[in-house]
């Protein structure tokens, strides 16, 4: 196997593509995991319940 620049570049591009696809799937599964729904809802509502206003 000839390890030229083109070969290594194609391997790196393919690895990066599959890495990003796997990372995207992992993040999506984490975001929609049923037991984490309460944590995300609480975080979303905490911004709206801030009664002090912006920091001065």
matplotlib code that plots the C-alpha trace (Angstrom):
import matplotlib.pyplot as plt

x = [0.0, 1.4, 1.0, 0.9, -0.6, -3.8, -4.2, -3.7, -5.9, -8.8, -8.4, -8.4, -11.5, -13.4, -12.5, -13.6, -16.9, -17.7, -16.5, -18.9, -21.8, -21.3, -20.9, -24.2, -26.1, -24.7, -25.7, -29.2, -29.7, -28.5, -30.9, -33.9, -33.2, -36.4, -35.0, -33.2, -36.4, -37.0, -33.5, -33.8, -37.3, -36.0, -33.1, -35.4, -37.7, -35.0, -34.1, -37.7, -38.0, -35.1, -36.7, -33.6, -33.1, -29.8, -26.6, -25.5]
y = [0.0, 3.3, 5.9, 9.0, 12.3, 11.6, 8.2, 9.7, 12.7, 10.4, 8.3, 11.4, 12.8, 9.5, 9.2, 12.8, 12.2, 9.1, 10.7, 13.7, 11.5, 9.4, 12.5, 14.0, 10.7, 10.6, 14.2, 13.6, 10.5, 12.4, 15.3, 13.1, 10.6, 10.3, 10.5, 13.8, 15.6, 17.1, 18.5, 20.2, 21.6, 22.9, 24.6, 26.2, 27.5, 28.9, 31.5, 32.7, 32.7, 35.1, 37.9, 39.9, 41.0, 41.5, 41.9, 45.5]
z = [0.0, -1.1, 1.7, -0.5, 0.5, -1.4, 0.4, 3.9, 3.0, 2.0, 5.1, 7.3, 5.5, 5.8, 9.5, 10.2, 8.4, 10.4, 13.6, 13.1, 12.1, 15.3, 17.4, 16.0, 16.6, 20.2, 20.9, 19.5, 21.6, 24.7, 24.0, 23.5, 26.3, 28.3, 31.8, 31.0, 30.0, 33.4, 33.6, 30.3, 31.1, 34.4, 32.7, 30.1, 32.7, 35.0, 32.4, 32.4, 36.2, 36.8, 38.8, 39.5, 35.9, 34.2, 36.1, 36.6]

ax = plt.figure().add_subplot(projection="3d")
ax.plot(x, y, z, "-o")
ax.set_aspect("equal")
plt.show()
